[in-house]
Amino acid sequence: MPTTTKRRSTAKRSTGLSSRQRDRMSSGTFAFPKERKEPLNDARHVRNAIARFDQVEGVSESERDAAWRRIRAAARKFGVEVEAKGWRSLMKKGGGGRRRS
């Protein structure tokens, strides 16, 4: 009987954007352009921006409003379904996401 050996894939799995790629992106590609946080360049990054929305610190409510609008627009563009009605429903109880006045 022939023996079979499992071959490991030599392809590297992408861990996300490199620093160079991130630096070359326009500010408008980010949910929070001033801070250059949460890139919205594809469906995977849009889903990640939604999941991490409550972790962004040092932004005002008006900046969160604008970021949520950008996330919703990117979600429509890339076909990502968003269940949350608004960004406030994403905030974890107990203080996550400190806000700037």
N, CA, C and O of each residue as an XYZ file, in Angstrom:
404
protein
N       0.830     -1.183      0.000
C       0.000      0.000      0.000
C       0.875      1.247      0.000
O       1.814      1.355      0.789
N       0.570      2.168     -0.870
C       1.368      3.387     -0.886
C       1.033      4.246      0.330
O      -0.114      4.317      0.770
N       2.044      4.881      0.847
C       1.810      5.778      1.979
C       1.548      7.177      1.444
O       2.125      7.606      0.445
N       0.688      7.848      2.119
C       0.388      9.223      1.715
C       0.900     10.163      2.780
O       0.784      9.903      3.977
N       1.446     11.220      2.338
C       1.903     12.241      3.277
C       1.115     13.509      3.017
O       0.788     13.840      1.877
N       0.823     14.200      4.080
C       0.096     15.461      3.937
C       1.095     16.551      3.573
O       2.163     16.670      4.173
N       0.729     17.318      2.604
C       1.573     18.419      2.191
C       1.047     19.696      2.832
O      -0.153     19.969      2.832
N       1.943     20.438      3.354
C       1.564     21.718      3.927
C       1.607     22.776      2.843
O       2.488     22.782      1.984
N       0.661     23.646      2.903
C       0.615     24.726      1.924
C       1.770     25.677      2.175
O       2.038     26.063      3.313
N       2.439     26.044      1.118
C       3.540     26.984      1.255
C       3.079     28.416      1.054
O       3.854     29.353      1.249
N       1.835     28.591      0.669
C       1.306     29.941      0.460
C       1.109     30.617      1.811
O       0.561     30.028      2.743
N       1.564     31.860      1.898
C       1.390     32.605      3.136
C       0.000     33.219      3.162
O      -0.510     33.703      2.152
N      -0.582     33.184      4.318
C      -1.901     33.791      4.472
C      -1.716     35.270      4.788
O      -0.911     35.637      5.644
N      -2.448     36.089      4.109
C      -2.343     37.525      4.313
C      -2.817     37.886      5.714
O      -3.863     37.422      6.168
N      -2.049     38.705      6.379
C      -2.433     39.150      7.710
C      -3.078     40.520      7.671
O      -3.380     41.093      8.718
N      -3.290     41.047      6.494
C      -3.895     42.362      6.368
C      -3.017     43.267      5.535
O      -2.182     42.818      4.751
N      -3.229     44.540      5.727
C      -2.471     45.521      4.960
C      -1.075     45.711      5.533
O      -0.886     45.704      6.750
N      -0.116     45.879      4.663
C       1.229     46.202      5.134
C       1.250     47.692      5.489
O       0.349     48.439      5.106
N       2.260     48.110      6.208
C       2.391     49.525      6.557
C       2.473     50.376      5.299
O       1.898     51.462      5.235
N       3.182     49.880      4.310
C       3.328     50.622      3.056
C       1.980     50.775      2.358
O       1.645     51.861      1.883
N       1.202     49.687      2.295
C      -0.117     49.762      1.660
C      -1.013     50.748      2.403
O      -1.701     51.564      1.789
N      -0.995     50.662      3.727
C      -1.817     51.534      4.562
C      -1.422     52.997      4.370
O      -2.288     53.867      4.284
N      -0.129     53.268      4.302
C       0.349     54.637      4.137
C      -0.017     55.221      2.778
O      -0.181     56.434      2.647
N      -0.144     54.374      1.776
C      -0.450     54.836      0.418
C      -1.943     55.065      0.191
O      -2.329     55.662     -0.814
N      -2.779     54.601      1.107
C      -4.226     54.762      0.962
C      -4.622     56.205      1.260
O      -4.031     56.856      2.121
N      -5.628     56.697      0.539
C      -6.114     58.050      0.815
C      -6.858     58.054      2.149
O      -7.382     57.027      2.581
N      -6.898     59.192      2.781
C      -7.576     59.310      4.078
C      -9.046     58.938      3.987
O      -9.615     58.409      4.942
N      -9.666     59.211      2.842
C     -11.075     58.914      2.661
C     -11.398     57.437      2.653
O     -12.569     57.060      2.686
N     -10.382     56.594      2.609
C     -10.588     55.144      2.602
C     -10.766     54.595      4.009
O     -11.076     53.415      4.177
N     -10.576     55.426      5.011
C     -10.657     54.994      6.408
C     -11.974     55.443      7.037
O     -12.513     56.493      6.688
N     -12.480     54.645      7.961
C     -13.684     55.032      8.695
C     -13.385     56.278      9.532
O     -14.216     57.180      9.636
N     -12.201     56.318     10.122
C     -11.752     57.458     10.916
C     -10.538     58.067     10.210
O      -9.402     57.743     10.556
N     -10.761     58.943      9.226
C      -9.655     59.422      8.397
C      -8.618     60.253      9.143
O      -7.431     60.170      8.829
N      -9.032     61.042     10.112
C      -8.089     61.880     10.863
C      -7.076     61.008     11.607
O      -5.890     61.334     11.669
N      -7.549     59.912     12.161
C      -6.691     58.979     12.901
C      -6.128     57.890     11.999
O      -5.240     57.142     12.407
N      -6.650     57.795     10.750
C      -6.283     56.747      9.790
C      -6.505     55.360     10.405
O      -5.657     54.472     10.322
N      -7.685     55.213     11.028
C      -8.056     53.939     11.653
C      -9.195     53.305     10.889
O     -10.043     54.000     10.330
N      -9.213     51.992     10.866
C     -10.259     51.174     10.258
C     -10.380     51.403      8.741
O     -11.301     52.081      8.285
N      -9.452     50.838      7.971
C      -9.546     50.949      6.512
C     -10.804     50.260      5.984
O     -11.262     49.263      6.542
N     -11.351     50.807      4.903
C     -12.596     50.285      4.323
C     -12.384     49.937      2.853
O     -13.197     50.305      2.005
N     -11.309     49.239      2.549
C     -10.938     48.981      1.162
C     -11.500     47.687      0.582
O     -11.386     47.465     -0.623
N     -12.105     46.826      1.403
C     -12.735     45.608      0.895
C     -13.723     45.092      1.937
O     -13.796     45.620      3.047
N     -14.478     44.065      1.578
C     -15.527     43.543      2.467
C     -14.963     43.067      3.800
O     -15.566     43.304      4.846
N     -13.821     42.402      3.772
C     -13.227     41.898      5.008
C     -12.897     43.040      5.968
O     -13.145     42.936      7.169
N     -12.340     44.126      5.439
C     -12.004     45.260      6.290
C     -13.251     45.992      6.786
O     -13.250     46.530      7.893
N     -14.300     46.016      5.988
C     -15.556     46.636      6.429
C     -16.129     45.851      7.607
O     -16.533     46.440      8.610
N     -16.165     44.517      7.487
C     -16.659     43.690      8.604
C     -15.797     43.894      9.853
O     -16.319     43.940     10.967
N     -14.493     44.016      9.669
C     -13.585     44.229     10.790
C     -13.824     45.598     11.435
O     -13.782     45.723     12.659
N     -14.072     46.619     10.619
C     -14.341     47.960     11.150
C     -15.598     47.960     12.008
O     -15.647     48.625     13.043
N     -16.607     47.220     11.584
C     -17.840     47.126     12.369
C     -17.559     46.405     13.685
O     -18.005     46.842     14.746
N     -16.822     45.307     13.611
C     -16.538     44.513     14.812
C     -15.691     45.276     15.825
O     -15.833     45.070     17.030
N     -14.824     46.143     15.355
C     -13.908     46.863     16.248
C     -14.330     48.302     16.527
O     -13.580     49.058     17.144
N     -15.503     48.679     16.086
C     -15.936     50.066     16.200
C     -15.845     50.581     17.636
O     -15.434     51.720     17.859
N     -16.219     49.767     18.593
C     -16.220     50.203     19.995
C     -14.816     50.288     20.587
O     -14.656     50.788     21.701
N     -13.804     49.819     19.879
C     -12.439     49.836     20.398
C     -11.669     51.099     20.019
O     -10.576     51.335     20.535
N     -12.226     51.908     19.128
C     -11.548     53.135     18.704
C     -11.682     54.163     19.824
O     -12.785     54.468     20.279
N     -10.549     54.684     20.256
C     -10.527     55.632     21.366
C     -10.138     57.022     20.884
O      -9.512     57.178     19.836
N     -10.517     58.023     21.662
C     -10.103     59.387     21.388
C     -10.815     60.061     20.242
O     -10.247     60.935     19.587
N     -12.061     59.667     19.985
C     -12.840     60.312     18.920
C     -14.162     60.815     19.504
O     -14.695     60.244     20.455
N     -14.669     61.881     18.921
C     -15.914     62.472     19.405
C     -17.122     61.732     18.819
O     -16.983     60.891     17.931
N     -18.287     62.061     19.329
C     -19.519     61.447     18.802
C     -19.749     61.856     17.357
O     -20.219     61.052     16.552
N     -19.420     63.104     17.016
C     -19.609     63.535     15.624
C     -18.656     62.784     14.693
O     -19.019     62.481     13.556
N     -17.450     62.481     15.159
C     -16.521     61.680     14.352
C     -17.042     60.251     14.199
O     -16.892     59.644     13.138
N     -17.652     59.714     15.253
C     -18.252     58.377     15.165
C     -19.438     58.379     14.197
O     -19.623     57.427     13.439
N     -20.241     59.447     14.223
C     -21.366     59.555     13.281
C     -20.853     59.509     11.846
O     -21.383     58.773     11.013
N     -19.818     60.298     11.560
C     -19.261     60.352     10.209
C     -18.634     59.008      9.828
O     -18.780     58.553      8.694
N     -17.937     58.374     10.777
C     -17.312     57.067     10.514
C     -18.383     56.023     10.212
O     -18.208     55.188      9.325
N     -19.490     56.070     10.950
C     -20.570     55.101     10.723
C     -21.170     55.280      9.326
O     -21.490     54.301      8.652
N     -21.320     56.537      8.898
C     -21.817     56.783      7.535
C     -20.851     56.206      6.497
O     -21.286     55.606      5.514
N     -19.547     56.384      6.710
C     -18.558     55.831      5.775
C     -18.589     54.306      5.778
O     -18.471     53.679      4.725
N     -18.745     53.715      6.944
C     -18.812     52.250      7.038
C     -20.051     51.734      6.310
O     -19.969     50.758      5.565
N     -21.193     52.379      6.520
C     -22.426     51.948      5.846
C     -22.288     52.051      4.330
O     -22.726     51.158      3.605
N     -21.680     53.138      3.846
C     -21.480     53.312      2.402
C     -20.559     52.225      1.852
O     -20.822     51.665      0.788
N     -19.479     51.927      2.578
C     -18.550     50.883      2.138
C     -19.228     49.513      2.185
O     -18.981     48.668      1.325
N     -20.076     49.297      3.180
C     -20.797     48.018      3.276
C     -21.701     47.833      2.063
O     -21.762     46.740      1.499
N     -22.397     48.881      1.659
C     -23.238     48.791      0.454
C     -22.372     48.512     -0.775
O     -22.727     47.683     -1.613
N     -21.258     49.195     -0.879
C     -20.361     49.038     -2.030
C     -19.847     47.610     -2.168
O     -19.774     47.074     -3.274
N     -19.487     46.988     -1.026
C     -18.889     45.657     -1.051
C     -19.877     44.532     -0.730
O     -19.480     43.373     -0.610
N     -21.156     44.867     -0.593
C     -22.175     43.846     -0.362
C     -22.142     43.223      1.019
O     -22.448     42.041      1.175
N     -21.774     44.005      2.021
C     -21.726     43.519      3.401
C     -23.026     43.899      4.086
O     -23.421     45.065      4.086
N     -23.692     42.905      4.673
C     -24.944     43.166      5.386
C     -24.634     43.680      6.787
O     -23.837     43.090      7.516
N     -25.271     44.782      7.149
C     -25.069     45.379      8.469
C     -26.361     45.242      9.253
O     -27.394     45.785      8.860
N     -26.302     44.518     10.357
C     -27.494     44.308     11.175
C     -27.729     45.433     12.165
O     -28.875     45.730     12.504
N     -26.658     46.065     12.634
C     -26.777     47.128     13.628
C     -27.520     48.320     13.037
O     -27.276     48.709     11.895
N     -28.414     48.886     13.811
C     -29.187     50.047     13.349
C     -28.372     51.331     13.428
O     -28.630     52.280     12.688
N     -27.412     51.361     14.302
C     -26.566     52.545     14.473
C     -25.336     52.185     15.270
O     -25.266     51.107     15.861
N     -24.364     53.079     15.290
C     -23.110     52.763     15.970
C     -23.265     52.646     17.476
O     -22.500     51.933     18.126
N     -24.239     53.333     18.032
C     -24.419     53.265     19.495
C     -24.772     51.854     19.965
O     -24.460     51.472     21.092
N     -25.422     51.087     19.095
C     -25.766     49.712     19.464
C     -24.529     48.803     19.461
O     -24.580     47.689     19.982
N     -23.428     49.269     18.882
C     -22.197     48.478     18.855
C     -21.340     48.694     20.098
O     -20.464     47.885     20.403
N     -21.592     49.778     20.807
C     -20.768     50.115     21.964
C     -21.060     49.148     23.103
O     -22.212     48.916     23.471
N     -19.987     48.593     23.649
C     -20.138     47.661     24.763
C     -20.460     48.432     26.034
O     -19.959     49.534     26.255
N     -21.284     47.845     26.845
C     -21.612     48.462     28.125
C     -20.373     48.422     29.014
O     -19.599     47.465     28.982
N     -20.201     49.474     29.804
C     -19.086     49.476     30.736
C     -17.901     50.315     30.302
O     -16.839     50.226     30.918
N     -18.045     51.133     29.254
C     -17.029     52.129     29.001
C     -16.160     51.987     27.777
O     -15.367     52.893     27.518
N     -16.245     50.923     27.003
C     -15.378     50.797     25.832
C     -15.481     51.992     24.912
O     -16.549     52.595     24.800
N     -14.391     52.347     24.251
C     -14.391     53.440     23.293
C     -14.499     54.798     23.950
O     -15.540     55.448     23.854
N     -13.452     55.239     24.611
C     -13.469     56.555     25.247
C     -13.724     57.627     24.217
O     -13.271     57.535     23.076
N     -14.449     58.639     24.627
C     -14.811     59.711     23.696
C     -14.108     60.998     24.069
O     -13.827     61.266     25.237
N     -13.835     61.780     23.055
C     -13.253     63.105     23.244
C     -14.399     64.096     23.187
O     -15.299     63.955     22.360
N     -14.378     65.087     24.049
C     -15.460     66.097     24.086
C     -15.352     67.072     22.955
O     -16.178     67.978     22.841
